[in-house]
Amino acid sequence: MIRARAVLVFVRATLGVLVALSFTPPAWGYEHGRSEYGARLRLASLPARVRLATPVPGFFDGGRGALLRAMATWSSVHCDAREVSFVEANSGEEALIEVRPVSSGWRHGPVIAAHTDVESDKWTGEIRRVVIELDATRRWSDAEVVPADALDLETVLLHEIGHAAGLAHSGHTSAVMRAGLKPGHAARRALDPDDVAGICAAYAAPAKVRQDEPSVRTDPRISFPSAPRALGLAAALGALGAGIAGWRRRRRARAISRSDPGSAPADA
Ligand SMILES: [Zn+2]
C-alpha cells in the first residue's frame, strides 16, 4: 500500500514538471483583442476587403499608396496555419474595413490621431465590420524623413490594420502594435517579430472562447503567471502536498505499528 502511494506521488510530480515545461509560453509582448465574452477577435472571411472612403488631404494619391503598402505588409506574413490577407475593395463591392479620414467633428480628442472601431460577434470574436478613422485636420506624411509636426500615414495605417485584424497593443518598443506614436516619430513600416507572432497566434488557434489563455500580455517584465504555468505550478504543489500527506500517514502508520503491531492504518 505504502509503495503504491509512493509510485503515485512520483507520477504526479513528474507530470507537474512536464506540464510546467511544455506550456511555458514565449515572452511575446502582443495582446489579442477580445470580444465582449472573451473570444479572440479575428477576420473570418479572408482576404478582408478594404476601402479608403475619401482621400487623405495632402497626398497626390489621397493616401491610397500608403494604405496599399500597409495592407501588403500584413498580407506578406507567412504563418504555419491560416494567414491574414487584405485586398482593396472594387467599386460597388462591400468592404469589411473602411478607412475614413474625418475632416470635422473629430470625437477622439486632441491626442488621438487615428482610431479603429472593431465590431465583432461577442461569442465567436468574428470581426464583422471595422472603421478606421483618421484625423484629417492633422498633418500626415509619406516622406522618408517625417516632419516634426506630422505623422507617417503608412506607419499609422499599418498599426490600425493590425487592430482591424484583431490585435490589441504590444508591450514591445519595436513593435508596430506598440501604442503611442507621436508627431515627428520615425516611420515604422515593417513588422516586428512580435507583430508576426501575434498575428500568427491569432489565426492559428480555434475561434472559440478559451479559458486557458491569459487575456493580458505575457510581458517578461511582469511576473504574471499565465494560466498554463499556474496549472503546472498547481500540479507540482498538489504533488508536493500529496507527498507530505503520504509521509505524514506513513509516519502515523509507523507510530500505530509501534504501539499496536496488529493494526493497519485505515487510509493508506
Ligand atoms: Zn492602437
Residues whose N, C-alpha, C, O or C-beta is under 5 A from the ligand:
A	BS01	ZN	A179
